[in-house]
Amino acid sequence: MRVEGLFHLSLFLFVLNLNKHKFVSNKLLMKPRLLLLLFILPLTLSAQNTLSGVVKDANGYIVPQTEIVLTGGGISQKAKANLQGVYSFQNLPSGTFTLEIVSGDFIAFDQVTIKEANLRHDIKLDNAKDYELDEVAIRAESIKTKMEKQGFAVNVVNTEEAAQRNIQTNELLNTTVGVKIRQNGGLGSQVQYSLNGLSGSAVRIFIDGIPISTFGSSFNLNSIPPAMIEQIEVYKGVVPGHLSDDALGGAINIVLDKSAGTNLNASVSYGSFNTFQASVNGLYRFDKSGFTVKASGFHNYSDNDYEVSGRSVVVTGLGGVQTPITARRFNDAYRSTGGVVQVGYTDVSWADQFYVGFTGSDDYNEVQHGAFMTIMPYKGRFYESDAALANLTYQKKDLFTEGFDVNINGYYGSRNRQLSDTVAAAYSWNGERAIDFRGNEYEYTWGSQQEGGPTLAKISRNVASIRTGLSYAFNDNHKVLLNHMYSGIDREDSDELRSVLENTFVGTRDLHKNIVSLTYEVNAFNDRLKASLFGKYYQQKTISKDPAIVTNEAGNRVIVDEVVSSNKEFEGYGFAASYGITPEVFLLASAEKAIRLPNETEIFGNDGDNVVANASINPEQSNNYNLGFRFGAFTFNKHRVTLSTNVFTRNIKDRIGLPIENSLNVDDELIVYVNQGSGTSQGFDAQVNYVYNDKLSANFNISKFDLEIENRGTEVAVPNTPFLTMNGNLRYSLDNLFQKKSRLDLFYTLYYTGEFSYLVPQGSNTVGDDFFKVPEQLAQDFGMSYTFPKKRFVLSFDVKNIFDKPLYDNLSVQKPGRAFYLKLNYSINKF
């Protein structure tokens, strides 16, 4: 791990040194103190002017979050308008520049001339027409639309609206076509992501291209508020080379907000189950030097004491009589706190972005039950985790020469997780002590809630994840990208309740992974054909060290390390292509031979999540194919319609998942990941978007697939998997309600999940199978948000699961019922 980390750091230093050779002699560069100064001294010899303004629509209303790219005179800078519509470019020389302005589904071009003075230039967007520059009509197209036309089966999720509402990032993803969030309970509970039927670790989650596993459980999509996120990219089946990782079924990349303008945003919300959430994020940039400070933080808390019922929610009385009840969860509280602080330089001559910083988080999570909702829940079992990571970011376009871009992003630090399970008393779902058939209070003979005895098991990890990306564009039609991702975990287990001797004999677990990808991108036939060809190399090394006492040749007993290691290498490849049949109709196709290496939890286990180790588990492989169409956007007067569809096949070998369940083990508290077998997932998804006059918008999507695995010579439908999901949402905006220049947005969301079972049918006799079925589910949410005239305050109110329908997920674990939330969001962009 240290070797790869030093390599990337050395490369980073080398890049900066070369980039400064015009200003500093080679002799001076050899001096460490002067080298350090090169990191922190701004280079603003020729850039002195500022360009700023406000973006408004044809009616004079502010247009926030507009993206603007400035080019000309060998300069290329990017800015994003804040929530007040203000944009700013710093340190510009005199000259004429072109502005590319992207807002929603539209694009505009403008020109400005700067003459040795700061310039105020407001931008007015007219979405009702095409924009022209030098008498050439430009077709409107957003960055989201451009990405979704690259050939990959990808959806880009914007977060502007969600940032102002009581919506978690996971809820936002759950409305995306082909995506199903599998969550074992309320806020803070374990989450799995399913893309077209492949789930768990087959789907990789990234934060700015860094695997989210690096950050630990205390910094995850449960805790990161949408306000900290610029957009979410969802790749299904085929993952591009720049996200080089062993993603088998797809990838979700969370792109954090990187706007360089001074801003501050804060929000606070409170709702059902004593749920409190707060977040703040801000950035301040010194215009003359480019020195930038950015920070963000969050705090979440919930009792998660929602009502549950069902076959396992009972009270056992005298004689073992079980009485079904409706109970509140009483040992399920969750708290998480975290933040990121970064300092550096933005939009200077030697870096578009250079940051060094710190990411820290911790959480507390009570455990109500094991993998299943058993008749005697836990009380007093909980785990705590924390993470402390240093981070480094460097991005530069056109380094040394036009078309050569460098992107380095790395984290190194530690994270810990401790499980506490020391209560021997047994409890019933009413929160009171459980009794045996004689009426005596029952205690577990093993002295803890879960079998295995009392424990304060702790897992300490040193973690590193470093991603390096190099790309070179030969011209507008040909580009080559080289990406390398290294991640490493040095893990050590201990338990404070064990003796010193026992802790001495606790082993260590190390995992190191390298993935390299090479990509070639080409545009042809006047950009009608876009193709990406890539190859990937996977290498993973695991090392297990366990102390043991042996007798040496002299007859003395000594302690030695028994080392078991493995080093596995694989290769993958794929392509993605799109062809514009007409300007509004695109054919999309992609395929990949994908590899998914077992992760740390699957190999080494994890007591906090009730997971048993399985050192013999094999990598998972799949041949993934996608074929789809995108129609639109078609515009008719004030109407705009877009339709997209995708059919897919996943040919899977050695699928990793939970064992194919039978009726003998559905009450087990522990789970183990195994190779279920080989099989096929095939199906389709489709979605339609409709917008009327930018006031009313509607979205509907459907995903249907089959997932069968060959188990003991028989093909069976994989249990605990919802095969049919549908989502829909509506939004309607009212302007000038109660106050001039205010806006009221109304939202309605629908979630449908078809019936599925967590038990494989046992032969032709299906009597009793209904006992293990999860019924079809229909959940409906309603929300409203009111934006005050100056756009600084947004007040929102949301009702989740309006009709209080029972909802279930993994292994029939019940999820929260009806809930109410109120949120206040405040933004300021001038200090």
Stockholm file with secondary structure:
# STOCKHOLM 1.0

chainA/1-831         MRVEGLFHLSLFLFVLNLNKHKFVSNKLLMKPRLLLLLFILPLTLSAQNTLSGVVKDANGYIVPQTEIVLTGGGISQKAKANLQGVYSFQNLPSGTFTLEIVSGDFIAFDQVTIKEANLRHDIKLDNAKDYELDEVAIRAESIKTKMEKQGFAVNVVNTEEAAQRNIQTNELLNTTVGVKIRQNGGLGSQVQYSLNGLSGSAVRIFIDGIPISTFGSSFNLNSIPPAMIEQIEVYKGVVPGHLSDDALGGAINIVLDKSAGTNLNASVSYGSFNTFQASVNGLYRFDKSGFTVKASGFHNYSDNDYEVSGRSVVVTGLGGVQTPITARRFNDAYRSTGGVVQVGYTDVSWADQFYVGFTGSDDYNEVQHGAFMTIMPYKGRFYESDAALANLTYQKKDLFTEGFDVNINGYYGSRNRQLSDTVAAAYSWNGERAIDFRGNEYEYTWGSQQEGGPTLAKISRNVASIRTGLSYAFNDNHKVLLNHMYSGIDREDSDELRSVLENTFVGTRDLHKNIVSLTYEVNAFNDRLKASLFGKYYQQKTISKDPAIVTNEAGNRVIVDEVVSSNKEFEGYGFAASYGITPEVFLLASAEKAIRLPNETEIFGNDGDNVVANASINPEQSNNYNLGFRFGAFTFNKHRVTLSTNVFTRNIKDRIGLPIENSLNVDDELIVYVNQGSGTSQGFDAQVNYVYNDKLSANFNISKFDLEIENRGTEVAVPNTPFLTMNGNLRYSLDNLFQKKSRLDLFYTLYYTGEFSYLVPQGSNTVGDDFFKVPEQLAQDFGMSYTFPKKRFVLSFDVKNIFDKPLYDNLSVQKPGRAFYLKLNYSINKF
#=GR chainA/1-831 SS CHHHHHHHHHHHHHHHHHHTTTTSCHHHHTSHHHHHHHHHSCCCSSCCEEEEEEEEETTSCBCTTCEEEEEETTEEEEEECCTTCEEEEEEECSEEEEEEEEETTEEEEEEEEECSSCEECCEEECTTSCEEETTEEECCCCHHHHHTTSSSCEEEEECHHHHTTTCCHHHHHHTSTTEEEEESSSTTCCEEEEETTBCGGGEEEEETTEEGGGGCTTSSTTTSCGGGEEEEEEEESCCCGGGCSCCSSEEEEEEECCCCSCEEEEEEEEEGGGEEEEEEEEEEECTTTCEEEEEEEEEEEECCCCEECSTTCEEECGGGCEEECCEECCSCCEEEEEEEEEEEEEEETTEEEEEEEEEEEEEEEECCSSSSCCSSCCSSCEEEEEEEEEEEEEEESSCSSTTEEEEEEEEEEEEEEEEEBCCCBCBCTTSSBCBCTTSCBCBCTTSSSSTTCCBCEEEEEEEEEEEEEEEEESSSSEEEEEEEEEEEEEEEEEETTSCHHHHHTCCEEEEEEEEEEEEEEEEETTTTEEEEEEEEEEEEEEEEEEEEEEECTTSCEEEEEEEEEEEEEEEEEEEEEEEEEETTEEEEEEEEEEEECCCHHHHHCBGGGTEECCTTCCCEEEEEEEEEEEEEEEEETTEEEEEEEEEEEEEEEEEEESCCCCTTSTTCSCEECEEEEEEEEEEEEEEEEEEETTTEEEEEEEEEEEEEEEETTEEEECSSCCCEEEEEEEEEEEESSSSTTCEEEEEEEEEEECCEESSCCCSSCCTTGGGGEECCEEEEEEEEEEECTTSSEEEEEEEESTTCCCCBCGGGCBCCCSEEEEEEEEEECCC
#=GC SS_cons         CHHHHHHHHHHHHHHHHHHTTTTSCHHHHTSHHHHHHHHHSCCCSSCCEEEEEEEEETTSCBCTTCEEEEEETTEEEEEECCTTCEEEEEEECSEEEEEEEEETTEEEEEEEEECSSCEECCEEECTTSCEEETTEEECCCCHHHHHTTSSSCEEEEECHHHHTTTCCHHHHHHTSTTEEEEESSSTTCCEEEEETTBCGGGEEEEETTEEGGGGCTTSSTTTSCGGGEEEEEEEESCCCGGGCSCCSSEEEEEEECCCCSCEEEEEEEEEGGGEEEEEEEEEEECTTTCEEEEEEEEEEEECCCCEECSTTCEEECGGGCEEECCEECCSCCEEEEEEEEEEEEEEETTEEEEEEEEEEEEEEEECCSSSSCCSSCCSSCEEEEEEEEEEEEEEESSCSSTTEEEEEEEEEEEEEEEEEBCCCBCBCTTSSBCBCTTSCBCBCTTSSSSTTCCBCEEEEEEEEEEEEEEEEESSSSEEEEEEEEEEEEEEEEEETTSCHHHHHTCCEEEEEEEEEEEEEEEEETTTTEEEEEEEEEEEEEEEEEEEEEEECTTSCEEEEEEEEEEEEEEEEEEEEEEEEEETTEEEEEEEEEEEECCCHHHHHCBGGGTEECCTTCCCEEEEEEEEEEEEEEEEETTEEEEEEEEEEEEEEEEEEESCCCCTTSTTCSCEECEEEEEEEEEEEEEEEEEEETTTEEEEEEEEEEEEEEEETTEEEECSSCCCEEEEEEEEEEEESSSSTTCEEEEEEEEEEECCEESSCCCSSCCTTGGGGEECCEEEEEEEEEEECTTSSEEEEEEEESTTCCCCBCGGGCBCCCSEEEEEEEEEECCC
//
